[in-house]
Amino acid sequence: MILVADDDKVITQLLRTLLEEAGYEVVVVHDGEQAYEHIKNPKCKGAILDIRMPGVNGAELLMLMAAEHVKVPVIVVAGFPDFDEEEMKQFPNVKRFFHKPLYPEEVLGAVKAIAPK
């Protein structure tokens, strides 16, 4: 299962379609609290995580994952220049970092790298 966590419903629908067509099971959530619940699920093999979300944001979620030793690999996406790739490298779970707009081929390639079928 791949978790897609982003408050932008258009992006989550596009990512769901892209990943499901590639054969992945996908769970979509729109805030950090929901993401936190799903990221601990043993079926979760990877996550696409937006940095800016309501409630618990992406950076806070990464800190919680590190504190609780949750080792799910994460692809971080950001629509604002608040964070950069160097800052995200401090989190061992972060495997890729993309700024929006997203390019489907790049995202799919990154998901395949962290969660091969």
Phi and psi in degrees as a GROMACS rama.xvg file:
@    title "Ramachandran Plot"
@    xaxis  label "Phi"
@    yaxis  label "Psi"
@TYPE xy
-108.899  128.224  ILE-2
-93.1074  129.957  LEU-3
-115.133  115.605  VAL-4
-121.312  108.161  ALA-5
-158.814  140.183  ASP-6
-81.404  -7.05784  ASP-7
-86.741  106.896  ASP-8
-66.7762  -27.9542  LYS-9
-67.0441  -45.5612  VAL-10
-64.1614  -42.9872  ILE-11
-64.3878  -36.3899  THR-12
-67.35  -41.7527  GLN-13
-62.8331  -43.602  LEU-14
-66.9899  -40.2441  LEU-15
-58.3752  -49.1227  ARG-16
-60.9423  -47.5783  THR-17
-56.3611  -48.8647  LEU-18
-74.6471  -38.3653  LEU-19
-65.5611  -38.3266  GLU-20
-64.9309  -25.1808  GLU-21
-86.9272  0.459031  ALA-22
97.1184  10.7188  GLY-23
-90.9705  146.826  TYR-24
-81.3553  134.374  GLU-25
-128.455  135.948  VAL-26
-117.6  128.927  VAL-27
-110.695  133.337  VAL-28
-133.026  162.389  VAL-29
-120.788  8.03158  HIS-30
-152.006  166.929  ASP-31
-67.2787  -33.9468  GLY-32
-63.6514  -44.9357  GLU-33
-64.1716  -40.823  GLN-34
-60.6149  -42.2125  ALA-35
-59.8204  -40.4648  TYR-36
-65.2817  -41.9406  GLU-37
-78.4263  -29.9604  HIS-38
-67.1854  -22.1487  ILE-39
-86.5272  -6.40284  LYS-40
-67.7956  128.031  ASN-41
-58.3775  -22.5194  PRO-42
-75.0087  -14.6885  LYS-43
-74.4882  114.394  CYS-44
-101.798  -10.1239  LYS-45
-178.178  161.958  GLY-46
-142.062  143.742  ALA-47
-107.874  118.1  ILE-48
-125.094  121.014  LEU-49
-76.8041  141.156  ASP-50
-73.5156  -41.7383  ILE-51
-99.8963  107.45  ARG-52
-139.166  159.096  MET-53
-65.1427  154.265  PRO-54
70.4793  -126.44  GLY-55
-69.94  118.815  VAL-56
-86.1958  176.33  ASN-57
-60.9046  -41.5706  GLY-58
-64.5912  -41.6177  ALA-59
-64.1977  -38.6743  GLU-60
-64.0455  -41.4807  LEU-61
-62.3129  -37.9507  LEU-62
-65.7886  -41.8991  MET-63
-62.0153  -42.6593  LEU-64
-60.1848  -44.231  MET-65
-64.2541  -43.4964  ALA-66
-64.5742  -33.0441  ALA-67
-99.9235  7.6242  GLU-68
58.2614  37.7145  HIS-69
-82.0204  119.896  VAL-70
-103.666  19.5357  LYS-71
-64.4608  126.85  VAL-72
-68.6769  142.922  PRO-73
-127.166  138.591  VAL-74
-106.555  120.104  ILE-75
-96.4711  136.992  VAL-76
-123.583  143.737  VAL-77
-138.421  135.155  ALA-78
-98.1869  -8.06214  GLY-79
-128.66  156.079  PHE-80
-82.0914  24.5107  PRO-81
-60.7299  -39.5084  ASP-82
-124.025  152.609  PHE-83
-126.532  175.763  ASP-84
-60.2692  -39.578  GLU-85
-60.713  -41.7346  GLU-86
-64.3608  -36.9078  GLU-87
-72.7136  -22.0543  MET-88
-67.161  -14.8576  LYS-89
-68.9088  -18.268  GLN-90
-97.1579  118.065  PHE-91
-62.8346  -24.0342  PRO-92
-73.8147  -23.2132  ASN-93
-74.4633  117.879  VAL-94
-104.357  -28.3868  LYS-95
-146.855  156.979  ARG-96
-138.13  128.055  PHE-97
-128.194  140.647  PHE-98
-92.4746  144.283  HIS-99
-75.0334  145.289  LYS-100
-74.6266  151.226  PRO-101
-91.4434  148.787  LEU-102
-109.889  116.856  TYR-103
-50.6784  -42.6261  PRO-104
-63.1841  -39.3078  GLU-105
-67.8715  -43.2403  GLU-106
-64.8195  -46.1155  VAL-107
-61.4837  -42.3666  LEU-108
-61.1132  -40.2324  GLY-109
-67.0173  -40.7068  ALA-110
-64.1291  -43.98  VAL-111
-60.2803  -33.2718  LYS-112
-72.0617  -36.0528  ALA-113
-89.7348  -24.4978  ILE-114
-140.557  68.1985  ALA-115
-64.3978  147.06  PRO-116
